[in-house]
């Protein structure tokens, strides 16, 4: 359970960072 939670948190952070960078690249 703890392992899955950590993996999920890592994936969520990765997605957030990817979205942040995507917006920073100028997707407007």
C-alpha positions as CSV (number, residue, x, y, z in Angstrom):
1,X,0.0,0.0,0.0
2,X,2.7,2.4,1.0
3,X,4.7,1.6,-2.2
4,X,1.7,2.2,-4.4
5,X,1.0,5.5,-2.6
6,X,4.6,6.6,-3.2
7,X,4.5,5.6,-6.9
8,X,1.2,7.4,-7.3
9,X,2.5,10.5,-5.7
10,X,5.6,10.4,-7.9
11,X,3.4,10.0,-11.0
12,X,1.2,12.8,-9.9
13,X,4.2,15.1,-9.3
14,X,5.6,14.1,-12.7
15,X,2.3,14.9,-14.4
16,X,2.1,18.2,-12.6
17,X,5.6,19.1,-13.6
18,X,5.0,18.1,-17.2
19,X,1.8,20.2,-17.3
20,X,3.7,23.2,-15.8
21,X,6.5,22.9,-18.3
22,X,4.0,22.5,-21.2
23,X,2.3,25.7,-20.1
24,X,5.6,27.5,-19.7
25,X,6.6,26.5,-23.2
26,X,3.8,28.9,-24.3
27,X,0.8,26.8,-25.1
28,X,-1.4,29.9,-24.9
